[in-house]
């Protein structure tokens, strides 16, 4: 069984907070490729930023997500990903029209169940790595709610509850 689980969904929907909770509980976690790229780019030349060059950003996120998957294979228990390969491929496909997602149907798989955070305007905030507005976040969420099932994943929406209850819900879904 594949033990790499993706937590995706709407920007600002509580993914990073949930990953922090899962990490606190002893699970392996992988930070979102996009946030890592933005931090690196802002500290350097800043060329592969989603608001400067979205294609370069998406391609770099794909490469980083593939590397993250390789590293996670060494883990024995669950590894939880804040976004991942499918998110980056969906962004690239939306930007360029390249049919990237279909090539991932049978390759580089995560656990069959993907957890999505729904749009949650009450907790959405911008920060240095998240400069897009809530409307853009919802459009991305809409793309992802289609992209994952299109290539054979089962999508489970995470409830809008406190982080401990959200983590309990996610873990209970994996035990079923």
C-alpha positions in Angstrom: 0.0 0.0 0.0 1.2 3.5 -0.8 1.7 5.5 2.4 2.2 8.9 0.8 -0.9 11.0 1.3 -1.7 14.3 -0.3 -3.4 17.1 1.5 -4.4 19.6 -1.2 -7.3 22.0 -1.9 -7.9 25.7 -1.5 -5.0 28.1 -0.7 -5.5 29.4 2.8 -7.7 26.5 3.7 -5.6 25.2 6.6 -3.3 22.7 4.9 0.0 23.9 6.5 -1.6 24.1 10.0 -2.9 20.5 9.5 0.5 19.3 8.5 2.0 20.9 11.6 -0.5 19.0 13.7 0.3 15.7 12.0 4.0 16.4 12.4 3.4 17.1 16.1 1.7 13.7 16.3 4.8 12.0 15.0 4.0 11.6 11.3 6.4 12.5 8.5 5.4 15.6 6.6 6.5 17.4 3.4 6.2 21.1 3.1 4.5 22.5 0.0 6.9 22.8 -3.0 5.4 26.1 -4.0 6.1 27.8 -0.7 9.7 26.5 -0.7 10.2 27.7 -4.2 8.8 31.2 -3.4 11.0 31.5 -0.3 14.1 30.5 -2.3 13.3 32.8 -5.2 12.5 35.8 -3.0 15.9 35.3 -1.3 17.7 35.2 -4.7 16.9 36.3 -8.2 13.2 35.8 -8.0 12.6 34.5 -11.6 10.5 31.3 -11.0 7.7 33.1 -9.0 4.1 32.3 -9.8 3.3 36.0 -10.3 6.4 36.5 -12.5 6.8 33.3 -14.6 4.0 30.8 -13.7 5.4 28.2 -16.2 8.9 28.2 -14.7 7.3 28.0 -11.3 5.1 25.0 -12.1 8.0 23.1 -13.8 10.2 23.7 -10.8 7.4 22.6 -8.5 7.0 19.4 -10.5 10.7 18.6 -10.2 10.6 19.3 -6.5 7.5 17.1 -6.0 9.1 14.2 -7.8 12.2 14.5 -5.6 9.9 14.7 -2.5 8.2 11.5 -3.5 11.5 9.7 -3.9 12.6 10.8 -0.4 9.3 9.7 1.1 9.7 6.2 -0.2 12.2 5.6 2.5 9.6 6.3 5.2 7.9 3.3 6.8 4.8 5.0 8.1 2.4 7.6 6.6 4.0 10.6 5.0 1.7 13.6 4.5 2.3 16.0 1.7 1.2 19.7 1.6 0.3 19.6 -2.1 2.5 17.7 -4.5 3.0 16.6 -8.0 -0.7 16.7 -9.2 -1.1 20.2 -8.0 2.0 21.4 -9.9 0.9 19.5 -13.0 -2.6 20.9 -12.8 -1.1 24.4 -12.6 1.2 23.8 -15.6 -1.7 22.3 -17.6 -4.0 25.3 -16.8 -1.2 27.8 -17.7 0.1 26.1 -20.9 -2.7 23.8 -22.1 -0.2 20.9 -22.1 -1.9 17.6 -21.2 0.4 16.9 -18.3 -2.1 15.3 -15.9 -3.0 12.3 -18.1 0.7 11.3 -18.2 0.5 11.0 -14.3 -2.5 8.6 -14.3 -0.3 5.5 -13.7 3.0 7.0 -12.7 4.3 8.6 -9.5 1.1 7.7 -7.5 0.2 8.8 -4.1 -2.3 7.1 -1.7 -5.6 6.5 -3.5 -7.4 9.0 -1.1 -6.6 12.6 -1.4 -7.8 15.1 1.2 -8.9 18.6 0.0 -9.4 21.7 2.1 -12.4 23.6 0.9 -12.5 27.3 0.5 -12.6 28.9 3.9 -12.8 32.7 3.6 -12.8 33.2 7.4 -9.3 31.9 7.8 -7.8 33.0 4.4 -4.9 35.4 4.7 -2.3 36.7 2.3 1.4 36.5 3.2 4.7 37.0 1.4 4.4 33.6 -0.3 0.7 33.9 -1.0 0.0 37.0 -2.9 -3.0 35.9 -4.9 -6.6 36.8 -3.9 -9.3 34.5 -2.5 -11.0 34.3 -6.0 -7.8 32.9 -7.5 -7.6 30.4 -4.7 -11.1 29.2 -5.3 -10.4 28.9 -9.1 -7.4 26.7 -8.2 -9.5 24.7 -5.8 -12.1 24.1 -8.6 -9.3 22.9 -11.0 -8.0 20.5 -8.3 -11.5 19.1 -7.5 -11.6 18.0 -11.1 -8.0 17.1 -11.7 -7.6 14.4 -8.9 -10.7 12.4 -9.9 -9.8 12.7 -13.6 -6.7 10.6 -13.0 -8.2 8.1 -10.6 -8.0 9.5 -7.1 -10.7 9.5 -4.5 -11.3 12.9 -3.0 -12.4 13.5 0.6 -13.2 17.0 1.6 -11.8 18.0 5.0 -14.4 19.5 7.4 -14.1 23.1 8.6 -13.3 22.2 12.2 -10.4 22.9 14.5 -7.1 21.4 13.6 -7.1 18.6 16.1 -10.6 17.4 14.9 -9.4 17.8 11.3 -6.4 15.6 12.0 -8.6 13.0 13.8 -11.0 13.0 10.8 -8.2 12.5 8.3 -6.5 9.7 10.3 -9.9 7.9 10.8 -10.5 8.0 7.0 -7.1 6.3 6.4 -7.9 3.5 9.0 -11.2 2.6 7.2 
